[in-house]
Amino acid sequence: MAISTADFKNGMCIEYNGKLCTIVEFQHVKPGKGGAFVRTKLRDIKTGRVIDNTFNAGVKVESVRLESKKLQYLYNDGADFNFMDNDTYEQMAISADMVGDVAKWLKENDEATLLYAGDELISVEPQMFVELEVTETDPGFKGDTVQGTTKPATLETGAVVQVPMFIEPGDVLQIDTRDGRFIKRV
């Protein structure tokens, strides 16, 4: 469906130069001389890169309808990640290439959101916060109480995050998946 630049909204998905992009920010500009235009910041859905672009006012672009589905992550069989729809119990396998770096935040039986543009799967997004067990980290010594010092810790999914010195193997941590930041010990 073609839409005009007057219909732009933040978060809207459009097709630009053959790529699917979401509108991060836009601004209508009407200079004293010349025609009006729309200055935008577009995020490429597949790469995550932000592109600055200017459209002439009234230009038509193709709008894309995005749908998201919450599915339960079941297991990884080596080549594919297997998910299940909790409503229909239908299972689907998604290639490891499509899942990408998100794999380090997926724990069996957790939910993930799959984003579709039409019938095409665009991305797999984990929950915003996950609880994972520490499998390996350096021991903290008495006296290591300097505020703000951190050490690396390996989690049960293989992800490595920076944690405070008091964290020990076996602790369960809440992690923000957007930036891999330690939130709290559970």
N, C-alpha and C positions, 0 to 999 in steps of 0.2 A: 504494500500500500504506500503510495507516494504522499509525503507530507511537505508542507512549506516550512521555511525557517521560522515563521511566526508561531508554529505549533511546537517548537522545541521545548523540552522539559528536562531537568536534571534526572539522570538515571535512564532516560529513554535509549533504546538501542536502534542504531541506524546502520545502513550499509554504506561505506565510504571507501572508494578506490578498491572495491572487491573484498573489503575486510569488514567484519562485524565489529562495531565500536559502540560504546556507551558514552553518552554525553555527561561529562564530569561537571562542566561549567559552561555557561554561555552568556553573552552580553550583546544586546542590540545597540548599535552605534549609528548615530545620524550626524555626520560631520556638517559643517557649514557649507562646504563645497562638495559636489559629487553625490552619488547615491548612498543610501543607507546600506549597512552590512552587519553581519553577525559574526562576532569573534567567539570561537569555541575551543574547549579543551576536550579531546576525545581519547578514551582509553580503548586500545585494541584488546578485545576480549581474549584472544588466544595468547598473545605475548605479554599483556599487561602494560605495554608501553604507552605513555601519554603523548599525544600529538596535538600541537597547536594548529588550528586551521581557521581560515576566514571564508565565510560564504557571503555572496551578494544577497541582499534582502529579497525574499520571495522565491528563491531557488527551491526546486523540489528535490527531495532526497527520499530514498526508499526506507521505510520504517520496518523493523523486524520485531515480531512478537516473540518474547522469551517466555519459556515455561520452566518452572523448577519442580523437581520431584524429590521427595525425601525417601531414601532407600536405606536399608540396613546393610552394612558391610559384613559379609560372612567370612571369607577367607581369601588367601592368595595362593594359587596353585603353581606359582613359579612364573607363568607367562601372563596370566590374567588375574584381575581382581574380580571377585564374585560378589554381587549385590542381590538383595531380594526386596521386592515391593511388599510391604507389610499388609496391604489391602488385598492384593490378588495372589500373593505367595509366588509370583512369577520371578524366576531368577535370571540374571543377565551377567555375562562376563564382559569386562572392559579391559582393554589391553593396558599393560604397564606403562606404555608410552603416553597414553591418554591421561592416566592418573598422574604421572610425573612426580614432582616433589611433594605432592599432597600425601603420598604414601606414608611418609614418616609421621603423620598425625592420625592415621587410620588404625584403630584397634578393633579386633573382632567384636561384633555385635553392636558397635556404635553406629549412629546414623550419619549419613552424608547427604548433601544436596547435589543433585545432578541438574545442570543447566542445559536446556535444549533450545535451539533456534529452529523451529519447525520440527523436522524429524532428526536433525543433526545434533549429536551430543557435542557441546562446546567445552564444558568444564566440569570437574568434580571438586566440590568444596566441602571441607571437613566442618565439624561443629566449631563455633568460635572459641570455645574453651574445652579442652580435653583433660582427663585425669590419667596420668601415666606413671608407672613405677620406675624408680631409678634402679638400673641394673649394675652400673659401674660408675664410681667416682673416687677421687682421692680422699683419704680420710681427713677430717677436720681435727686440728690439734687444739688442746686447751691453750688459750691465749690468742687464737686466731679470731679475734672479735672486732677487728677494725671494721668500722661501718663502711659498707659499699664494696668490700672485696668479694670477688666471685671466683668460682672454679668451674671447669666443664664437667657435665654429668651426661652419661649415656642412658637413654630411656629404653623401655622395653620394645619400642618400635624401631630402634636404631638411631633416632634423632639425638643430636647433641645440643644441649642448651647450657647457658651460664646460670649457675645457681649460687645462693649464699653458702658460706663456709660450713654452716651447721648441718647441711643436708648429707644424709648417709645412704648407702645402698639399701634398698627395701622401702624407702620412703615413697609415698604416692604424692605426686605434685600436680597442681593445676597449671596448665600452660595455655597461653594465648596463641592460637595457631596463625593469626595474622602476621605476627612478627617473631614468634618463637620465644616469647618472653615468659620467664617464671612469674607466676602470680602469687601462689601460696602453697604451703604444705597442707595436705588434706588429712 
